[in-house]
Amino acid sequence: MDMLTIETQPIDGQKPGTSGLRKKTRTFMEPHYLENFVESIWAGIGGVAGKTLVLGGDGRYFSPEAAQVILRMAAASGAARVIVGRNALLSTPAASNLIRKRGTDGGIILSASHNPGGPDEDFGVKFNNANGGPAAEDVTGRIFDATKTITSYKIVEAQDVDLSDLGEHKLGDMVVEVVDPVADYADLMEELFDFDAIRELISNGFTMRFDAMHAVTGPYAKAILEGRLGAAGGTVVNAEPKPDFAGGHPDPNPIWAKELVSAMSGDDTPDFGAASDGDGDRNMIMGPDLYVTPSDSLAVLAANAHLAPAYERGLAGVARSMPTSRALDVVAARKGMECFETPTGWKFFGNLLDAGRITLCGEESAGTGSDHVREKDGLWAVLLWLNILARTGKGVRELVHDHWAEYGRNFYTRHDFEGVDADRATEMFDDLRSRLDGLAGQEVAGRRIEEANEFSYEDPVDGSVARQQGLRVMFEGGGRIVYRLSGTGTVGATLRVYLEDVGEGSDAKDRDAQEALDDIRRAAHEIARIEHYTGRTEPDVRA
């Protein structure tokens, strides 16, 4: 086995975002592209000599090859051990759990989350800290700085490690430990939840459908739902992870999870429906003819988490990302809990979780989690829902409607305009930002603006400040618009517009959210001049 030092030079555009570096797969496959970024990770974390890392991902196209490159580079730089999921598979929450359980120095996750996979689609690489959470901004900053000055990288020349063979393998002086990607995670779920109650619920005729969307959660859901909990065979559909997600878009929302929506509509539907995304950290919850928005799901879980063994003593506090609806705030106020409003990005929850300030947190983009790991966790959310249904004896619709009756309903939706020209999107934001101070008091689409501002966040744990985290317009009566440019895509910009209003009257539970929010939608377009800057009148996705 030969040690090689390969000369290289910086490659533009390797700035990691809140979820690492995401680009088109063919970009990662270009000469030196992956290697440059991995070498920059080593530089950003102070080297890997003597360290232990976790490695795995969602199995998307190019993952097996990328895993072998990373192993050879880790060996060349003196890593002591790399713990790899069999066949390089590890859901993001399972990777976080493994980092924490084994006390490693961090891990590398190969995923572009809910983005499509394949040779012409998306790929991603991110580093997670030793706490199991996404790298903090100071770490990603050092990684980015290293990408701009790199001159060479080290790699060993060796045959591929057999990642299908459980156990220890040697790659030079480094140990490659191949582990079952499911077992440790499934054990953790059984510690958190009342599996006996859920088994009894299922044995009494409760039916469900879990759509794994041909992504990484399939093996986890089959092992837990069908294996440990006794759900009927076939409960988990699209369970085999595929490099291109069978040509689908593994984003659990009503647009991309149409198969689940169809199965949960009409007569003779299952009692409960759920889906998860590419890397297993997002979730979608449904009852018969009812889609539960992620914001409502978060609020319902916070109100009822005490029914699960892990949370029976109550929650230390809760947190939501700023664009997420304020339904959670109502629950927190009623229960006397702290409620934090953070920027988008799971890493902002990490300090609060590590400091014990919160127990449960979530964001509107279908991510929910707790202090059991430092990532959002799709299957965890599904199991908490099942635990609550088992303990209350209620169905999904009854539980949600009872929640609205007690806490009120926040009508909420997110409209995504994908692939928008990035320069024009920036111009739109600059224009709106310049007008924010003068919006208060104006009436738009029949609604009077109470306040408008740009969200910034001071971390209550370490005092760090995150600025320019979204533009907000608040109306009298509780309505709200939030505008953000998302960094999760790989082409152009994604404009996200979040619409919210407070439901009133006895008919609030029966109103269609899009209809209830129509005046807020019209105001959002008029205030930001969306059509002028993007050429769009309708979003690509309503979530």
N, C-alpha and C positions, 0 to 999 in steps of 0.2 A: 504494500500500500504506500503510495507516494503522496507527500505533502506538496501542494502547489500554491504558489502566490501568483495571482492573476492581476495584471495591471488593468486598470479601468479609469474611467473619468466620470464626473458627476452627470446625472441624468435629470433634466428639468422635470418638475411636477411631482416629485416624490414626497409631498407634504402629507403626513397622516392626519386624518380628521378624528372625530369623536369615536369612530369605530375602525381605526387603522387606515391603511392605504387601500383604496378600491379603484381599479381600472379595468379596462377590457382585458379578457383573458389573453388575447394575442399580444397585448402590451407586456404583460408579465412574462410571456414566453420569449420576448426579444432577448438577444444576447446581453448578459450582465444585469438585466433589469431587476429580476428577483434577487440575485446575488448582491447587488449594490444595496438594496433595501435591507436585506438580512444583516449584512455587515454593518450597516448604519444602526440597526437595532442593537447589535453587540456594543457598538461605541456609545450609544445612548444610555445603556444600562451599566456601563462601567466594565464591559467585558463579560465573558462567560466562563473563564478559566475556573475550574473547580466547582461550578454551579450545576444545579439540577433543574431541568425544565420539563414542562409538559408540552406535548405537540399533538395536534389533531384538528379536525374540521368537519365540514358538512358533506364532504365527499364529492363536491362539484368538480367539473372537468379541470384537469391539470393538477388536482390535489395530490395524487400519488407521486407524480414526478417532483412537485414542489417539496413534498415531505422528505424525499430522498436527498434533494439538494441541501435542505436545511440541516438534516442529520450530518451530512458530510462536512458542512461548514462548522457546525457545532463541534464535531470531533477535531477539526483542524485548529479550532481556537481554544481547545483544552477543556471543554465541558466534561463534567464527571459522569452525568447520567441524563438521558432523555427518556421520559415516560410517554409512550405513544399509544393511542387507541388502536385496536386491531384494524388493519387496513386503512390506517390514518383517519379513522372516524372518531369523532367526539363531538357531541352537541356542545354549544357554548356554555350552558349552565353546568353540564357534566365536567367540562374542562375546568371551570371555576371551582367546582367541588373538589376535583382531583388536586388542583394546586393547593387548596387549603388543607385537605386531608393529609396529603403527603408532605406538607411544609416545604414546597419547592420554592425556587427563586423567581418563579413566574412561568409564563407559558406563551406559546405562539399558536394562534388559532387561524386556520385557513378557511375563510368564509367571506362572502359578500352578503350575508344575512338573507334578506328576503328578495334580493335581486336575482334575475334569471341566471342560469348557468349554461355553459357550453362553450365551444371554441370561439363563437362570435358574441358571447355574452360577457358576464362579469366575473371577476375574481378579486379576492382580497386577502390581506395579511395584517393581523394586528397582534400587538404584544399586550399581555395582561400581567399586572403586578403580582407580587407575592401574596397580596390579600385576595387574589382571585378576580379582581376587577380590572377594567380597562385602564391602560396607562394614563397617568395624570398628565396635565398639560406641560409641566416642566420636563417630563420624560419624552413626550412626543416632540417637544421643542428641540431637545438635544438630538433626537433621532433625525429630525429634519435638518438641523445644522450639519450633522455628519454626512447627509446625502449631498450636501453642497461642496464638500471638501474631499470626498473619498478619492483615493488614488489606486487602491488595490484591495483585494480580498483574499482570504485563505480558504482552501477547500482540499479535502483529501480525495485521491483518486481510488475508488474502491467499487466493488460490486454492490448492488442494491441489497439492503437488509430485507429479509422476508418478514414483512409486517403482518402477514396472516398467521404467523406462528407465535402463540402466546409464550411468554417467558423472556429470559435475558439473552441478548446477543451482544457480541463485541464488535465495535467499529474502531479500530485502533485501540487506544486506551479508554475509550468511552463506552459505557454500558448503554445499550438500547433496550429498554424494558417494554415489551408489548403486552398491553393489558386489555381485558374485556372492557369495552367502552361503556357498558350498561350497568354492570353489577354494583359498583360503588354508589352510583346515582340512585338506582332502585332501592338499595338498602337505606339511603338517606330519606327517600320519600316515605318508606314504611315507618321510619322513626317519627316523622312529622305529623302523619295523618292517622286517623282511625280506620285502618284497613278493614277491621272486623265489621264496622258499621257500613262501610261501602260494600263489602261482600254481601251483607244481609240485604241491602237495598237491591243489589243486582239479582240475588237469588229470589227475590220477591217479584220479579218480572220487569224491573226497570231496564229500559233499553237505551243504548247510546250508539253514536257513530263518531269515530275519530278519523279525520282525514289528515294523513301525514304528508300529503302533497308530494309524494316520492322524494321526500327530504329526510334529514338525519333522524327525526324523531320516530320514524316507523319502528325500528327495533326496540326503542325504549317503551313506546306505547304498547306494543304487542307483549313485551315481557311483563309490564306492570298491569295493564288493563285486562288483557286476556289471560296472562299467566298467573300473577299473584292475586288478582281481584276476581277472577272467574267470569269475566264477560265472555259472551259467545264468540266462537271463532268467526272472523270476518267483521268483528266490530271495528277493527282498525283497517281502513282501506288505504290504497295507494301507499302501502307500507314499505316497499322496497326502495331504498335510496338509489337514485340514478344520477349520473354525472350532469345531465341536462334537465333534471327534474321532470323527465318524460315530456320535455318541450313546454312545460308549464311555467307559471310565474309563482314561486312559492311564497306568496304574501297572503296571510290569512285575513282577507276582508271580503265583503260581499261581491266585489268585482272579480277577483281572481279565484276565490273559493266557490265558484258557481255550482260545482257538483254537490258540495255540502248544502248550500242554500236550497238547491232543488230537492235534495233528500229530506230537508226539514220543512218543506212546504206541502200543503195539501193534506189529504187524509192519510191515516196510518203511518205517521212519522215516528221516529224514535223519540224518547222522552228528553234526550239531551244530545246536542251536537257540539263538536269542537274541532278545531284545526290548529296546526302549528306551522311554522315557517321553515325556511331553508336550514338554518342552524339550530332551530329548536328553542329560541328565546322569546318568540312571540306567540300569542294565542288568540283564538277567536271563539266566542261562546254563543251558542244558539239554543233556544227552546223551540217547540213546534210553532212555526210561523212567527218567530221572534228572533231578531238579531240584537244581541246585547252589545251596545257600544263599549269600547274599551274603557271610556271614562266612567260609564255606569257600572261596569264590571268591577273596576277598582273600588268604587264607593260601596258596592254591595259586599265585596270581600272584606273591606275595612270594618263594616258594620257587623259582620258575622264571623270574623276570624277566630273569635274566642271559642267557637264550636269545634275547632281542631285542637288536638292535644298540644301541639307546639306553641299555640298562642292562647291557651285557656286562661293564662294569668293576665291577659290584656296586652295591648300594644304600647310600646314606649312612646311612639309618635308615628306620624305618617308623612309622606312627601309625594308631590306630583311635579311633573315638568310644567313650566308656565303655560304652554298652549293647552294642556289638559283641562277639561272642564272642572269647574269649581264645586262639583257634586261632592268630592272628597272633603272639601273644607266644611261643608255642612255637617257631615258625619263627625269630623274631628271636633268641631265646636260643641256638638251635642254630647259627645263622650268625654269632653275635657282633655283632649290630646293636643299636643303641638302638631301643627301642619305647616310644612315647609314648601315653598314654591321655588323651584330651581330651574336653571336653563335646561334645554333638551340635551340629552347625553347621559348615559347611565353612570359615567364616572362622577357626576355631581352628587349622586346619591351615596357614593362610596364613603366619603368622609363622615356623613351623617350616620351611616350604618356602623362604621368602625368605632365611632364615638358613642354608640348606644343611644343616640337621640331619636332614631326611628327604628321601627321593626318592619314596616310594610311600605312599599312605594310603587309608583307606576307612571306610565305616560300614555298619551292618547294613541300612539302608534302601535297599540296591541302588546305593549310590554308591561308585565307586572312581576313583582318579586318581593323577597323578604330578606331577612338577615341570614338565611341559611346558606346563601352564596353571595357573590358580588356581581351578578349579572341578572338580567331579567330571565324568567324561566317559564316557558310556555306550558309544559306538562305539569309543573307545580301548580299553576293557576287552575288547570283543569281538575286536578285532584282536590284542591281546596274547594272548588265549586261542588264536586261530588260529595265531599265531606259535609258541607253545609246542607246540601239537599238531603243527605242521609239522616242528619241529625234533626232537621226541621220537619221532614216529611212533606215538604212543599215541592211543587214543580217549578221550573225555571220562570214561567210567566207569572205564577202566583208570587214567587219570591221577589221578582223585580217590581211588580205592581204594588206589593205591600211596602217595599222600600220607598217607592215614590210617594205613597200615601203618608208615610211617616216623615220623610225628609224633603219632600218636594222633588220636582223633576227639572233637570237642566237639559233643555233641548240642545243638541250638540252635533256638529258634523265637521269634517275636514274635506276641503276641496283641493285636489292636487292638479297643478298644471305642469305636466312633465315635458322635458326637452325644450324648455324655453331658452331663447337666446340669452346667454349669460350677461352680455353687455347691456341689453335692453332691460333685463330684470334689475341689474344694478342701478341703471338710470331711474327706474320706477321707485326703487327704495330710496335713492338719494332725494328724489323729488318729494316723496311723501315725508321723509324725515325732516326736510326743510319746512314743511307746512304743519307739523304736529302741534307746535305751540299755539297756533291760531285756530285749531279745530273746535276747541271747547265752546259750547253754546250754539254751534251750527246745527241746523236740522237737515238730515239727509234721509231720503226714502221714508219720511214720516217719523223718524227717530231723532231725538235730541242728544247730541254728543255731550257727555259729562266731563270726560277727560281723555287725553291722548298722550302717550309717552313711548319711550324706548326702554325696554326692560334691561336692567343690569342686576347683577347678583353678587352680594358679598357673602362668602362662605362663612357660616357662623363658627366653624371649627378652626380653620387655619387663616381666616381673614383675607384670602385671595379674592380678587374681583374679576368677574366676567362681564364684559360690556357688549353692547350691540347684539342682544340675544333675542330680538324680535320687536316689531312695532305693534302697539296696542291702541285700540280705540274702544272706549267704554261708553255705554249709553245709559241714560236715565232708565231706571226700572230693571237693571241687571244684565242687559244685553252686552255682547262683547265681540270684537273682531281682533284676531291676531294674524299678522303677516310674517312669514319666515321664508328664507331661502334655504333649502335642505342640501346637505352635503353627502347624502347617501347614494346619489346616482353617479353615473360615469359619463353621461353625455349631456351637455348643456347644463341648465339649472332647473331645479324643481321648485316652483312657487307653491307654497302651502298656505292656504287661507283657512283659518279656523273660525267657525261661527258658533255663537252660543247665546242662548236666551233662557230666561227663567219661566217655567210653565206655571200658569195660574188656573184655578177653577177645577171642577170635578172631571172635566173632559181631557185634562192634560195627559193622562195615561194613554188615551186612545188616539191622540193626534199624531200624524206623520211628521217626523222631525224636519224633513226637507221643506214641507209645506209651512210648518210653524216658523221656520227660519228664513222664509223668502224675503221679508223686508230687510233683515240683516244682510242677506246675500246681495241684494240690490245696493244696499249702502256700501258694502265692501267693494263692489266693482266701481261704483261712482267715486268713492273717496280715493282709491289708489289708481284709478284710470287703467284698469287691468287690460281692457281691450285695446286701448291706445298703445300700450307698451308691449303687449304680448301677441296681439292679433287674435286672442282667444275670447270667446264668449261663454264657453262651457268647459268644465274641468275634465281631465282624463279619468280621474278617480274621485268618487265620493265615498268617504269612509266614516 
